Amino acid sequence: MNYLAHLLLAGEDSEFQLGNLLGDFVKGPLSEAQHHYSSTLVQGLALHRAVDKFTDTHPIPLQSRRRLGKPYQRLSGIIIDIAYDHFLANHWHNFSLQPLESFIAEIYRLLQTNQHRLPLRLKQSLPRMVDQNWLGSCQTLEGLKLTYTRVANRLKRQNNLSTADRVIRANYEGLESDFCEFFPQLVDYVEIEKTRTPVADGSSGTDTPC
């Protein structure tokens, strides 16, 4: 899953939210992370990894990846993660009682307040993240295209990610249906994971399907 989904699934605890976002930037054993971060933040890192594993092995996201066709298979995981954030933004009211714009503003404030604790790569990207509204811009298809282009430019190898919005448009209804079937299952999975290591009060809203 991508940034927006990880943050929503984290619930309302700010340390847990940070951990779930930092999961894309902090690698290596969690035992090492414990030397640098609070226990709550490390539990957020653990949940991020559990969510990614659940998603990567679940048949519905795998079906979404197959919809993209052979030219996009190498980067299909990245493409679907970002596309699912697009669908989440458009179906936000089904999964959270808080307006999307308010949620995103709170996250940006949280990151700005905690700049000194962020990994260097995220700290350097933060001004662009806020100015370009990375968390909210993917709600439109034009913003989705910009997101793919931005990620394509960060990859070292030559790639076709900047044109991925075309295959999303061509398979839009099927991919949206996949998301609407999958995300409530992911919400249920996360709630079970949180009971094993309770941190936040953690409701991400309702699990009403799209």
N, C-alpha and C positions, 0 to 999 in steps of 0.2 A: 504494500500500500504506500501511498505518497503522503506528503506532509499533512494535508488537511485531515485525512482520515485518521492518521496516528494521533493527532492532537485532539480530535473529537472523542476518540475511543479512550483517551487518558482520563476523562472526567474533569473534575473541577480543581483538583489539587495542583498548585502551580509547579511544585518540584516534580511531580509525576508527569505533568505536561512537558516540562523541560527534558526529562529523561526520554520520553517517547519521541520527541523531536530530535534529540541528540543521537538517537540510535543510528541515523544515517551518517554520523560523523565520528562516533566513538567506536573503534574496532578493538578486537582483542578480548582476552578473558575478563569477565565481570569482576573477578577477584582483584584485577589490576585497577579497574575503574573505582573500586571502593577506596582506594588511596587518594582519590582526587575529588570525589563527589559524595553527597549525602546518601544515606541508605535508601531514602525515598526515590531520589533521582536514579540510582542504580536499579531499583525495582522497575522504574519506568523504562530503562534500557532493556531490561529483561522482557518486559511486555512487548516492546517494539519488535524484538527478535522473535518472540512467540507468534505475534501477528503475522510477520513476514513468512514464517515457516508454514503457518496455517494456510495463508493465502497461496503460497507458491505450490502447495501440494493439493489444493482443493480442486475438484473437477470443474467447477463453474469458471473460475479464472483461467484454468487451462483451456476450457472451451473458448473463452474470449480470445485467448492468444491464438488458437487455431483459426479463428475467423479472419485474422489479419492476412493470411496467405504467406506463401514462401518468401517473398521479398523482404518481409518484415519480421521473420521468425527470430533472427539473431537478437533483435532488440525488443521482442514482443513483451517481455516482462516489464520493461520500462514504459513502453507505450500503454499497456493496460493499466499499470499503476496510476499514471497521470490521467488517463481517460476516466478511471473510476473516481478520481477527485473531481473531475468535471461533472459526473453524474451525481456525486454526493452534494456538490454545491447547488445543483439544480433541484435536488430532492431533499434539501436540508431540513425543511419543515417536518419531514417524516421521522427525523432522527434526533432533533434537538428543539427544545422550547425557546432557546435563545436565538435571536436573529443572527444570520450569518455575518453581517457587517459588524455587529457588536462583538461577536466572538473573535473575529479576526483582529479587530482593534485591540482587544484585550491581550491577544497573543503577541502582537507587535510591541505593546507596552511591556509585557513580561520579558521579551527578548532584549529590549533596549535597557531595561533596568538591570538585567543580568549579563550585560555585554562582557564584563570582566571574567565571567565564568565560562564563556562559550569557547569551543574549539576554534583555532585560528581561522580555518576555512569558513566556518559559519559566521564568525565575527566580521571577517572581511566582506562577506556577502550580504550582511544584514542591511546596510543602507540601500542596496539595490532591491533586496527583498521587500522592504517597506515602500520605497519609491515606485516600484513597478507592481506592487501588490501581488506578489507571487501566490499568496494563499487564495486570493479571490479572483484573479484575472482569468483563471482557467474555466470560470463559469460559462463564458461565451466560447463559441467555436473559434472566433478570431483570437481570443486570448489563449485558447488551447494550442493553436498553431504557433503563437509566440513562445509558449512554454516549450514545445517540442524543439523549436529553433534554438532557444536559449540552452537547452540541455545538449543538443547536437553540437553546439559550439564548444561545450566543455569537454566533450569526449575526445580522446587523443587520436583514435582511429577514424578513418573516413567512414561516413555512415549516411543513411537515408532518413534519419529521424526527423529532419526538418519538413519532410513531406508526409509524415504519419497522419496528419489531420485528414488527408484525403481518404485513407482507408477507414478512419473512424467515421467520416461522413457516409461512406459507402455501406457501412455495416452498423449504422447508428441504432436502429431499432433493436437488433439482436443484442448488441453490446449493452444497451440500456436495460433490456430485459434480464440479461445476465447479472448486471449490478444489482437490480432490484430483488433478485432472488438470492444473491449471495450475501449482501451486506447485513441483512437482519441475522443471518447465521453467524456472521463474524461478530456482531454485537453480543449475541448470546455466548459465544465462545469467550469473548473478553470478560464478560461478567463472571463466568466460571473461573477464569484465570485470576481475577481480582480477589475472589474469595479465598484463594490459596495463599496469597500474600496481600492482605487488605491494606490499602494505602489511602485512597481517596474515597469520598462518599460515592463518587464515581458514576452516577447515572449519566448516560449520554443521551437522555431523552427516551422516547418511545422506540420500540422496534417495529413500528408500523411499516409494512411493505409499501413500495411506491404505488 
